[in-house]
């Protein structure tokens, strides 16, 4: 059975069929899902979904693309969500210089605030790093006590080695199935199996052969098969191993 450690099931793309989708995931091999929040509203929505089932967990955080809505008052409200036993990480947080480079310093302040909170609560973190590899690495180095996952890792093999030495996990998503996935394959080749997490990032990043369609956790099998192929393992073994990895990182029994 699969653990999708990063799926935005609160996204409006699922509004029309969310209930039936969730009901059918077990038959598609998925028995655990983690929903990361992107701001106060989505973190609350993720919490609501997690509280409805015993196989969904959530993380609460403020995504760098949502910097415009960030406030200390909002962050104070977000912190209340961590009183839930189903809240297992701080995320999705990080830096994103792909869409907007005008808020770099604001993004960094947000990231520092949330990393400091994670360190205070001894919680793992879920990092979003897009076109900001150097700054992300430099900042997480300032928090050596923290552990977490670089979601949908897109950095170099050299960066991956640094993170692995620090005890971090790396998340792999649909892009690992794409024809231009050379960098991801290089990273996978050096990544120990016990540090790999499988993710869909639903409804985004659908794997081959589903590109152009809405992604969902039931498609994790395509990603698992490709990762297993690269690592020379059986898909069933990879599914079991990565599920254990996610449970270990997020403290899920």
Secondary structure, 3 states (H helix, E strand, C coil): CEEECCECCCCHHHCCCHHHHHHHCHHHCEEEEEEECCCHHHHHHHHHHHHHCCCEEEEECCCHHHHHHCCHHHHHHHHHHHHCCCEEEEEEEEEECCCCCCCHHHHHHHHHHHHHHHHHHCCEEEEEEECCHHHHHHHHCCCCCCCEEECCCCCCHHHHHHHHHCCCEEEECHHHHCCCCHHHHHHHHHCCHHHEEECCCECCCCCCCCCCCCCCHHHHHHHHHHHHHHHCCCHHHHHHHHHHHHHHHHCCC
